[in-house]
Amino acid sequence: MRHHIAGRILSRDAGHRKMLFRNLIRELYIHERITTTEAKARAIRAEAERLITKAKRGVNGNRVHAQRQVVAFLNDKTVAKKVFDEFAPRYAGRNGGYTRMIKIGKRSGDAADMVVLELVDNEG
């Protein structure tokens, strides 16, 4: 029984899953919209929103520490800079709920449920 075990495994080992989540979140921040399976979108949604909240706190408080945490997760300084310079001010008046999932149907190859995961209030 899987009592008290949080998170989704997605049939991957820990290293592969960790990098998959990081890559998906990085692409979400770069393009502000990605198309992926519903399971992957649900798995990364909380962490993507948590990083934006961390950036919002970093603007008001200790920015250096928050920036180091975001860069350590994303492995990309330019994307981390975008999170702090664009997303933190954009969502300053919003208490969570920075992403939206729109179901788009099933994938033709394996009938996996597909969604568009996007940041709300995006210009593109």
JOLINJO-V569469 format. One record per backbone hydrogen bond with DSSP energy under -1.0 kcal/mol. CO is the residue of the C=O (numbers start at 1). NH is the residue of the N-H. If there is no record, write none. Layout:
# JOLINJO-V569469
CO,NH
CO,NH
This chain:
# JOLINJO-V569469
2,5
9,12
13,17
14,18
15,19
16,20
17,21
18,22
19,23
20,24
21,25
22,26
23,27
24,28
25,29
26,30
27,31
28,32
32,119
34,117
36,115
37,41
38,42
39,43
40,44
41,45
44,48
45,49
46,50
47,51
48,52
49,53
50,54
51,55
52,56
53,57
54,58
55,59
56,60
57,61
61,63
62,66
63,67
64,68
65,69
66,70
67,71
68,72
69,73
70,74
71,75
76,80
77,81
78,82
79,83
80,84
81,85
82,86
82,87
83,88
86,90
87,91
89,92
91,94
94,96
98,120
100,118
102,116
105,114
107,111
112,107
113,38
114,104
115,36
116,102
117,34
118,100
